[in-house]
């Protein structure tokens, strides 16, 4: 496989960034198998997981560990291999390296050292979920994993609240219910979410519902809380964005001269907005004003 590229001057060694299946071992491209079979070394997030994939397809290879805890040390070894004119394939346990997975640091150092980096595309959980979500034809924003701590997660979601893009999240099983609850609280109960879990695997499930129904659906059956998740959430509607901006402007003006409770009461009377979310937003605005 070395030499199948064009472009400017590069040193002889080459790094291949290889996408592997996200579940079903058959979801690997012919090109990926050729690269893995011909590489002098495969740098893997978990060598045991990669060994199962290679055994399934009858590929023999030399493996080394390259994960988030040894990324810099692994990068040094990979560069040493490349310096000898060898080819190295970089893989993670599932999907594409450096996309919500380790690998970006290795790729950056290899490029800085002057070696060619060639992507070998393949299975991707976010794109698989989007293709089955039936989302409107709007741009999407890939967020990946939200912060694990509740306060940081809610702050991150607040920054996304008014964006008109379809939002794509990854989430782990032990946080999926509280994540669904935070999504509903921060983005709006009425938005549609597609919950995709165990994509390409035996117990694959894709469920579509409102955000305020998602946590209850997950709680109904413990099996629904198993596996790795992709959440596809519709973007903010322009009318909702405009109304939220109008309420924010009104609250800021009222809070300049009135106590918080009085400002909220007037804002709700004028706009017809619900008291609880308006009160919560007024608290946020008052807090922002106090920090200035």
N, C-alpha and C positions, 0 to 999 in steps of 0.2 A: 504493500500500500504506500510506502514512502515514495515521493516524487509525483503524486497525482495532483499536484497543485501548481499554480502559477504565482505571480506576484514578485515583490522585491527581494533583495538579498536576505538570506537567513542562514543560520548555522545548520549543519546537516541533521542533527537530531530533531525529532518532532514529537509533540504531545498531541494526542487525540483525546478530545473530551467526548465521551461516549454515553449516550442515553441508553438506559436499560429498562426492562419492563417494570411497570408499577404494580404488578400482581401476577398476571398470566404470563408464564415464561415463554409463551409463543409470540408475545408482542415485542419481538426484537427484530431489527432489520437485518437483511442479508449483509449489508455493508458493515453493520456493527459487528456481526459475527466474524467477518473477514478481518476486520481490524483487530479484534480481540485475539484471533488465532495467530496473527502475524506479528503482534507486538512483542518486543523483547521483555517487557515488564508491564503488569497491570497494577495500578495503584487503586486500591479499593477501600471504601468506607468501612466495610466489614468483610474480611477475606472469606469468612464462612458462607455468607450470603452469596457473594460472587462465585464462590466455588460451586454452589448448587446450580447456578445458572450455567456455568461452563460445563459442568458434568452433564446437565440435561441436553446440551447441544453437542456433546462430544469434543469439547475444546480443552486442550491442555495448555497451561500457561504458568509463568512464574508470577507470584502474587506478593504484594507488599501492602501494609496498612497505611491509609492516608485519611485521617478523620479529623474532627474539630479539635481534638486534644493534642495532636502531633503534627498539625498542618505545616508549620514552619520547618520542622525537622524533615518531614516528608518531602517538602519542596526542595530542600537542599540535596536530598538523595536523588530525586528525579532529575534535577539539573545536572548532577554528576553523571547520571546515565545518559542524558542527552548529549553531554560533552564528549562522550565516547562514540557518538554517532548512532546511538540506539533510539528505538521508538518506544514510547510509553503511552499506554491507554489509561485514562482517568475515569473511574466509574464511582457511583454511589450505590446504596442499597436498592434504590428504586427511582426511576426518572433521570433527570439531567443534573449533573454536578453543577454546583454554584447557584442553583435555583431553589431557594429554601433548603439547601443542603450544603455540606462542605465543598470546597473546591475553588472558590473565587481567589483566595490567597495564593494557592498554588499556581493558578493560571496567570495571575498578575506577576509573580516572580519569574515564571518561565518566559513570559513575554519580555520582561525587563532584561533578562539574560540574553535575549536575541534569538530565541528559538521559535519556530512556527507552532502555532496552536490551531488545530483543525477541529471544528465541531462535527460530530456525527449525530444528527437529530434522530428523535424517536418518540416513544410514549411520553405523555405529559398529562398529569392528573388535572391540572387547571383547564386545559384545552378539551380534554375528554368530558369533563363536567359541563363546560359551556356548550359543547356540541349537543348534549342531551337535555339541556335546561330549557330550551325554547325561549330564551331571553329575546327581548326586542333588539332590533339591529342598531344598537348604540355602542359607542366605544366602551371597552372594559378596562378596569384598573386592577391589576394583580397586586394584592396586599401581602399574601402569604400568611404567616403566623402572626397573630396579634400578640402584644405583651402578655405574659402569663399572670401578672399581678392585676387585680381587678381595677384599681385606681388608674394605672397606666393604660390598661385596655380601654376603659371608658374615655379617657382623654384622647386616645388615638381615634376612637370612633367619632367623637365630637368633631374632630377635624375633617371627617369624611361626610358629615351629615348632609351638607347641601350640594355635594357633587352630583352631577347628572349622569355619571358613569355606572355601568354595572360593576359591582364590587365582587372580587373573588378572594376568598379566604381559605386557608388551611387551618385545621384544628385537630388536636389530639382527643382521644375518647374521654379522658378524665376531666377535660374542661369543656366539653361540647355543650352541656346543658347551661352552665353559667354564661358561656359565650353567646348562646342563642338568646338568653334573657337580656344580656347587655346590648345585643344588636337591636332587639325590639325597643328597648328603652331609649337608646341613643339615636336610632335612625327612623323610628316610627313604626307603630304596630301594624299599619296597613300594608307595608311593603311586602312583596312576594320574595320568598327565599326558596331556592332549590337545595336540598340537602342530599349530597351524593357521598355514599360511604362504600368502602371496599371495592372501588372501581376495578373492573376486569377480573375480580376474584369470584369465588363460588357463591358468596352471599352478597353480591353487589345489590345495592338498593338506591333508588333515586326517588325522592319524595318532594313534592311541590306544595307549599302552603303559605299562609301569611306569617309574618315574623312573630306575631303575638300567639300563634298556634304552635310554633316550632318546639318550644321547651316541653309543652304538654305531650306532643307527639313522641318526643324522645323518651320521656319518662314512662310512657305506656308499656314499653317492652324493653327490657334490659338489653336485648340483642340489637336494638336500634342504636345503642350507645357503644357498640363495639367497632373496632377498626379505625382506619384513618379517614378523615372527613375533608370534603371540599364543600364550601358554602358559597352559593352564587346568589347575590342579593341585588334586586333591581335598584337603579339609581334614583336620586331624588327627582320628583316631578317639578317642572318649572313653576307651576302655580303654588306648590307648597313652599318652594324656595322663596318666592316673592312674598308670600304671607309671613313666613318666618322672619324675613328681613324687615318687613313693615312693623311687626311686633317688637323686634329688637330696637328699631329706631324710636318707636313710641316709648318703650320702657326706659331707654336711656334718657330721653327728654323728661319723662315724669319723675325718674329717680333723682334728677338734679334738684327738685324742689319738694318732693313728697316722701314720706316714709314708705318703706318697701311694700307693706301690706296694702296701703292706699293706692300706690302706683299699680300694683297688680290688679286690684279691683276695678280701677278705671280702664286699664288696658283690656281686660276681659269684657267689660260692658261695651266698650267702643267697637272691638273687633269680633266679639263672639267666641274668642278663644277659650279653651278649657283652663280652669283655675290651676290645677296641680302642675302641668308642664310649664305654664306661664310663670308660676311662682318659682319653680326650679330654675327657669331661665333667668328670672330677675335676680335670684341669688348669685348666679354665675356672673352676670353683668355688674352687680354691685361689688363682687369680689375683685373683678378686673379693674374697676374704677378705683378701688382702695389701694391697689398695687402701684398705681401711677404716681 
